Amino acid sequence: QVQLVESGGGSVQAGGSLKFSCVGSGYTYILEKCMGWFRQTPGKEREGVAGIDSDGETRYVASVEGRFTISRDSTKMYLQMDSLKPEDSAMYYCAAVEPMTWTLRGIDFAGSWRRKEEYSYWGQGTQVTV
């Protein structure tokens, strides 16, 4: 059973920075997964913020382009958030899915990374307050 755990949330002033990390328990081959960061505020849908596929291709939602950077090493995925704004306040979640799952569904990373229903594994979330 794959479990994802986020860390690095907190409170920061507008203009400040935070860095999240996401680690998987139950497996270590995080580089084999397509992964993403999502965020959610009360009463709103969970939205995709950034995604990274197994080849390292990245995508960002327009509102964070140039301010957020998604990356990973062999064991963790990260989200570096700079120039934070009050509207970035939310619960942030990491998510993962095996690329083969998307292949079997006939979908690809570029078209699917923002769709929460296409991910198989989720973390519990970490709060950011700006």
C-alpha positions as CSV (number, residue, x, y, z in Angstrom):
1,Q,0.0,0.0,0.0
2,V,1.5,3.3,-1.1
3,Q,1.2,6.2,1.3
4,L,2.4,9.8,0.7
5,V,3.4,12.2,3.4
6,E,3.9,15.9,3.0
7,S,6.0,18.2,5.2
8,G,7.0,21.8,5.1
9,G,3.8,23.7,5.5
10,G,3.3,26.7,7.8
11,S,2.7,30.4,8.0
12,V,4.6,33.0,6.1
13,Q,4.3,36.7,5.2
14,A,3.3,37.8,1.7
15,G,6.4,37.7,-0.5
16,G,8.0,35.0,1.5
17,S,8.9,31.4,0.6
18,L,8.2,27.9,1.7
19,K,9.3,24.5,0.5
20,F,7.3,21.3,0.7
21,S,8.5,17.8,0.4
22,C,6.6,14.6,-0.3
23,V,7.9,11.2,0.5
24,G,6.3,7.8,-0.3
25,S,6.2,4.9,2.1
26,G,5.6,1.5,0.8
27,Y,7.7,2.1,-2.2
28,T,10.9,4.1,-3.0
29,Y,10.8,4.4,-6.7
30,I,9.3,7.8,-6.8
31,L,11.0,8.6,-10.1
32,E,8.7,6.0,-11.7
33,K,5.6,8.0,-10.9
34,C,3.8,10.9,-12.3
35,M,3.3,13.3,-9.5
36,G,1.6,16.5,-8.7
37,W,0.8,19.1,-6.0
38,F,-2.8,20.1,-5.5
39,R,-4.4,22.7,-3.2
40,Q,-7.8,23.2,-1.7
41,T,-9.6,25.9,0.3
42,P,-12.9,25.4,2.1
43,G,-15.8,25.2,-0.2
44,K,-13.7,25.0,-3.4
45,E,-12.6,22.2,-5.6
46,R,-9.1,20.7,-5.2
47,E,-7.0,22.3,-8.0
48,G,-3.8,21.1,-9.6
49,V,-0.9,23.5,-8.9
50,A,2.1,21.7,-10.4
51,G,2.9,18.3,-12.0
52,I,6.0,16.4,-12.9
53,D,6.0,13.2,-15.0
54,S,8.4,10.2,-14.9
55,D,10.6,11.9,-17.5
56,G,10.9,15.1,-15.5
57,E,8.5,17.2,-17.7
58,T,6.8,19.8,-15.5
59,R,3.6,21.8,-15.7
60,Y,2.2,24.7,-13.7
61,V,-1.2,26.4,-13.4
62,A,-1.0,29.9,-14.7
63,S,-1.4,31.5,-11.3
64,V,1.8,30.1,-9.9
65,E,3.9,30.0,-13.1
66,G,7.3,31.7,-12.4
67,R,6.8,31.5,-8.6
68,F,6.5,27.8,-7.8
69,T,9.0,25.1,-8.8
70,I,8.3,21.4,-8.7
71,S,11.2,19.0,-8.6
72,R,12.3,15.6,-7.2
73,D,15.2,13.4,-6.4
74,S,15.3,9.7,-6.1
75,T,13.2,9.6,-2.9
76,K,11.2,12.8,-2.6
77,M,9.2,15.3,-4.5
78,Y,9.4,19.0,-3.7
79,L,7.5,22.2,-4.3
80,Q,9.5,25.4,-3.8
81,M,7.1,28.3,-3.4
82,D,8.4,31.9,-3.7
83,S,6.7,35.3,-3.8
84,L,3.8,33.9,-1.9
85,K,0.5,35.7,-2.0
86,P,-2.5,35.6,0.4
87,E,-4.4,33.7,-2.3
88,D,-1.9,30.9,-2.1
89,S,-3.2,30.0,1.3
90,A,-4.7,26.5,1.2
91,M,-4.2,22.9,2.2
92,Y,-1.6,21.5,-0.1
93,Y,-1.6,17.8,-1.1
94,C,0.9,15.7,-3.0
95,A,-0.5,13.0,-5.4
96,A,1.0,10.2,-7.5
97,V,0.1,7.7,-10.1
98,E,1.9,5.0,-12.1
99,P,2.5,6.2,-15.7
100,M,1.1,2.8,-16.9
101,T,-2.2,3.6,-15.3
102,W,-2.5,6.7,-17.5
103,T,-1.3,4.7,-20.5
104,L,-4.0,2.1,-20.0
105,R,-6.6,4.9,-19.7
106,G,-5.4,6.4,-23.0
107,I,-4.4,9.7,-21.3
108,D,-1.2,11.5,-21.1
109,F,0.6,13.8,-18.6
110,A,0.2,17.0,-20.5
111,G,-3.6,16.6,-20.7
112,S,-4.2,15.0,-17.3
113,W,-1.9,16.3,-14.7
114,R,-4.4,18.8,-13.3
115,R,-7.3,16.2,-13.0
116,K,-7.4,15.0,-9.4
117,E,-9.5,12.0,-10.3
118,E,-6.7,10.6,-12.4
119,Y,-4.3,10.2,-9.4
120,S,-4.2,7.0,-7.3
121,Y,-2.3,8.0,-4.2
122,W,-2.7,11.1,-2.0
123,G,-1.0,12.6,1.1
124,Q,-2.9,13.9,4.1
125,G,-2.1,17.5,3.2
126,T,-0.2,20.3,4.8
127,Q,-1.5,23.8,5.5
128,V,-0.1,27.0,4.1
129,T,-1.2,30.4,5.4
130,V,0.1,33.6,3.8
